[in-house]
Amino acid sequence: MGFAARIFSRALLALCVWAGMPAVAPAQDGLLVFAAASLRDALDAAIAAYRPGRPIPIRAAYDASSTLARQITRGAPADLYISADPRWMDHLAEGGFVERASRVELLGNELVLIAPRGSAVAEIPIGPGLDLAGPLGDRPLAMADPDHVPAGLYGREALESLGAWEAIARRVVRAQNVRLALAFVARGEAALGIVYATDAAAEPAVRVVGTFPASSHRPIAYPAAIVAASAKRAEARSFLAFLRSPAAARVFARYGFRPLAP
């Protein structure tokens, strides 16, 4: 299955075609939110909290922030974009694909090292000189694509800063998004994985064996903005305002995110 054929499998979205206009149909009377894969559980809960008393249906498409950003540049009918990396939001803003004035930094997160729940791998102290060769044995390390996907980019930055990247780079299983990297570890197909703390908390088949120091990578932030081509900007503004509210902050905090918006 090709790269484009794997995206947007959730929320009843049709598959998009890279070379032309996407086949994703816009939500007829509601909003279509493109959001980082790591937000799946928390944003679904936030959408559910927003719905009571509101006639506006909301659908969410979850995948790597990079994949979603590229689809927006190709005309995908999203109304709101939430990225796991400010650089992909910067990319869209520079091209005029999102409303700069609507941008807000919503959430923060942490980066952790995980192992399958039944693994014999002990807790791994993470610091300068980190050596993952022993815990990995002859098995791979799973992470989101470290060249394009935010979780993978953060992970690579952390490993490079700790002097561990070069030794394990060829042993990395590159997943399309962070939730797929999580699945590799949960199924025991990888000895270790690098994911967000919120992903690890959502999967009972894995356990955290180490937390990367915040100083080892750029701050993890989730910016949100209204897509410039949206035909439902008023509705998008209303939902974005809710995502910045104390009520939404409580939902996100319940899933382990650190609310940033005032």
N, C-alpha and C positions, 0 to 999 in steps of 0.2 A: 504494500500500500504506500502511495506517495505521500510526501509531506503535506501537501494541500488537502489530500483526501482524508487526513487524520484529524483535522481541526473541526471545531464546532459540532461535536457529536452529542452535546447535551442541550437541553432546553428546546428541543424540537426545531433546531436550526438546520437548514439545508447546508450542504457543503459548499465552500467557496472555491472559486477557480482563480489561480494566481494570475493568469495571463489576461483575464478579462474582468468584466463586472461580476461581482459576487452573486451567487444564487440565493443568498440569505434574504428571506422576505422580511420586511420590517413589521414590527408589531403594529397591527392595524389601528388599535385605539390606545395603545400603551407605550411603554418604554422598552428599549432594548439596551441593556447594559453590557459592555465588554469589560471583563474584570480578570485580574491575575488569578491563576488556578489556585493559589494558596488561600484565596478569599472564599472559596466555594461554600463551606459550611457557615461561616460567619455572615456572609452577605445574604445567603438564602434566609437566614434567621432575621436579618435586618429587613429584608423585603417583606417577610411575613409580619413583622412588627409594624410596618408602615401601612399595610393593606387595610386593616379594619376601618370601615367607614369611608374608604376611598374607592372610586370606581375605576381607577387607573391600573390596568394589568401591567405587570413588569416581568420581563424575561431577562435572564442573564446567560451570557456565553462565557465560559471559563477556559482559559488556555494560557500559554506563556504570554507575558506582556509584549514581547517582541512580535509574536505571531499576530496578536490582535492589532498592534499598532500598524503593521504592514497591511492588514486587511482594511483598516480605516483609510489608509492612503490610497487604496484601490477602490474606494467607494462603498465599503460595507456599511449598511444602514444602522449604525450604532447611534445612540443618543447620548450616552455617557460612557466615559472611559476611565477605568481605575487601574493604574499600573503598579507593579511592585518595584519599580526602579524609576527615579525621576528622569533619568537620561532618555528613556523612551517617550516620556511626556514632553521633554525638551524637544525631541525630534519632531513630534507632531506639532508642537507650538511653532517651531521655526518654519514649518511648511504651511502654517495657517489652517491646520486641520482641527484644532481645538480652540475654544474661546479662552484666551489668556487670562482675562479678568475673572473667569469662573474657577480658575485653578485653586485647589486647596490641598495641603498636606494632611491627609486623614489619619494615617496609622503608622505605627512603628512595629518592629518585630525583632527576633533574635535568630541567630544561626546556630544549629546544633549538629552533632555527630550522632548517628543512630545505628543500632544493630538489631537484628531480628530478636523478638522477645525471648526465644529459647536459646539464643546463642551463648556460648561460653565466654565471649569477649567481656573482659572486665572494664570498669570505668577507666577512661583514657584521659590523663591530664593533658590539656591543650595549652601549649605555650611554645616559645622559640625552640627550634630543634625538634619539633614534633615528628615522630616516626610512625607511620601507619603500616609499614611493610609487615611487621610481625602480626598485628591483629588481622590484617587482610589475608595472610597466608597465601594461597594460590588463587584466591577469589577476587572479584572486582569491587570497586567503590562506585556506588551509584550517585549521580548528581544531575541536576538539570544542565543542559548544554552550556558549558562554561565559556563559550564564545558569543552567545546571544541571549540566553535566558537569565533574567535577574538573579534567581537563586543560585544558578551556576556561576554567574559573574562574581557575586559576593563570595561564594565558596572558593573560587580560584584565587581571588584577592587574598582571602584569609590564609589559604595554604601557601601562597607565594610569600606572604609576609612572615610566615612562621618557618619558612625554609623546607616545606614538605612537598611542594607541587612537582618539582622536577622528578622526584623519585617515583611518583605514582601516576603521572599524567597519562601514561600508556595503559593504565589499568582502569581507567575511568569508563564506566558505562554512561553514555550521554543520553539522557532522557529528554523528550520534547518539552516537558514541563516538570515542575517540582512534584506534583502529585504522582506522576509516573515514576519518578525516582523513588518516592516513598513506597510505591507498590512493589518495585524491584526488591527492596529490603524486606517488606512485609511478607513477600512470598519466599524469602530465603534465597533469591537469585543473586544477591550481592551480600558480601560480608558486612559492609558498612555503607552508610549513605550520609549525604549532607543535605539537610532540609531546613525549613524554618521551624522554630519551636512550636508554632501553632499547628503545623502539619503533623509533627510527632505526637502532639497531644490528641489529635483526631484519629490516630490509628493504634488500636490496642495491640496489634501484632508486632509493634516495634518498641524499643526503649531507648532513652537518651543515655549515651555513654560519655558525652562531653559537650561543653558549650564553648563556642568560639568567643574569645574576648572581643568586645565591641571595637577595641583599638586595632584589630587585625583586618578590618574591612570598612568600607564606607558605611555611614549610617543607613540602615534599612528603612526606607520611607515609602509610603503608598500615596502618591498624589492622585487626585481625581479632577476631571474637568469635563465640561459639556462639549460634545463634538460639534464643530462649526456647521456641518451640513445637516444637523438635526432639524426635523420639521416640528419637533415637540419641545422646544427649548423651555417654555414656561413650566411644563410638567417636569422636565429634567431638572430645572432650577429648584422646584419644590422638593423633589426627591433628594437632591444633593444637600439642600438645607437640612433635611431630616438626618442624613448621614453625618452631619456635623453637630447634631443635637445631643444633649445629655442622654436621651433615651437610647439613641443608636450607640453612643459611647459605652453604655452599660452592656449592650448586646456584644459588641466587639471585644470588650474586656472579658466577658464570659468565655470567649473562645481563645483568650490568651494574647490578643493584640493590645498594643499600647496606643490609646487614642491621642492624637496630636492636635486636632482641630479645636479652636476655641469655642 
